[in-house]
Amino acid sequence: MMKKVLVVEDASFMRLSLKTMLEKNGYEVVGLAENGVQAIEMYKTLSPEIVTMDITMPVMDGLEALTEILKFDPNATVIMLSAMGQEIKIRESIVIGAKSFIVKPFKEDYLLKTLSKF
């Protein structure tokens, strides 16, 4: 069964490369959001099984969106994506309830290994 993934990322090239990596490895990308507000709306309508969530985004960042998604669905599987040097925000996201995190830049096999745990 293909797992449904919602990709949340403000950089369009990164959104598309995540989508490509996931789809060619058997995941179904059900939505692409470019900020936290879109992420929450899409989560509620699309019911993805996994969310990849960028931490730093305009409008609403990944930590706020993570908090709101978990209020809506305490069992949500959200995996945070962050650039190097954001250790404090990564730790914060784990405390809030993110299931895991991936530091950018990352290799495809690392992304897949992380997602395969969920």
C-alpha positions in Angstrom: 0.0 0.0 0.0 1.3 3.4 -1.0 1.7 5.8 2.0 0.1 9.2 1.5 2.6 12.0 2.0 2.0 15.8 2.4 5.1 17.8 1.5 5.4 21.2 3.2 8.2 23.3 1.9 8.5 26.9 0.8 11.2 26.5 -1.8 9.6 25.2 -5.0 12.7 23.3 -6.2 12.8 21.5 -2.9 9.1 20.7 -3.0 9.4 19.2 -6.4 12.6 17.2 -5.6 10.9 15.7 -2.5 7.8 14.9 -4.6 10.0 13.2 -7.3 12.1 11.2 -4.7 9.0 10.0 -2.9 6.9 9.1 -6.0 9.6 7.1 -7.6 10.0 5.1 -4.4 6.3 4.2 -4.1 4.9 7.0 -2.0 1.8 8.9 -3.0 2.3 12.7 -2.7 -1.2 13.9 -2.0 -0.4 17.5 -1.5 2.3 20.2 -1.8 2.0 23.1 0.7 4.3 26.1 0.7 3.6 27.4 4.2 2.1 26.3 7.5 -1.3 27.7 6.9 -1.7 25.7 3.7 -0.2 22.7 5.5 -2.9 22.7 8.2 -5.7 23.1 5.6 -4.3 20.3 3.4 -3.8 18.0 6.4 -7.4 18.3 7.4 -8.8 17.7 3.9 -6.3 15.1 2.6 -5.5 13.0 5.7 -1.9 12.1 4.8 -0.2 9.4 6.7 3.1 11.3 6.8 4.0 15.0 6.6 7.4 16.3 5.7 7.5 19.7 7.3 10.1 22.4 6.6 10.8 24.4 9.8 11.6 27.8 8.2 8.7 29.2 6.1 6.9 32.5 5.5 3.3 33.1 6.8 3.5 30.4 9.4 6.6 28.3 10.3 6.8 24.6 10.7 6.7 24.6 14.5 3.4 26.5 14.6 2.0 24.3 11.8 3.2 21.2 13.7 1.5 22.4 16.9 -1.8 23.0 15.0 -1.8 19.7 13.2 -1.2 17.8 16.4 -4.1 19.7 18.1 -6.3 18.5 15.2 -4.8 15.0 15.1 -2.6 14.0 18.1 -1.4 10.9 16.2 -0.1 12.8 13.2 3.2 11.6 11.8 5.2 14.8 11.1 8.9 14.6 10.1 10.7 18.0 10.3 13.1 19.2 7.6 15.6 21.8 8.6 18.8 23.4 7.4 22.1 22.9 9.3 22.4 25.0 12.4 18.8 24.8 13.5 19.4 22.3 16.3 17.3 24.4 18.8 14.3 24.4 16.5 14.7 20.7 15.8 14.8 20.0 19.5 11.7 22.2 20.0 9.9 20.3 17.2 10.6 16.9 18.9 9.3 18.3 22.2 6.1 19.5 20.5 5.6 16.1 19.0 7.4 15.7 15.6 8.2 12.0 15.1 11.6 12.6 13.5 13.7 15.1 11.6 16.0 15.3 8.6 18.7 17.9 8.2 19.1 19.4 4.7 20.9 18.8 2.5 20.1 15.1 2.6 20.5 12.1 0.4 17.5 10.3 -1.1 18.3 7.0 0.7 18.4 8.8 4.1 15.0 10.4 3.4 13.5 7.0 2.5 15.1 5.2 5.5 13.6 7.8 7.8 10.2 7.6 6.3 10.2 3.8 6.2 10.1 3.8 10.0 6.5 5.2 10.0 
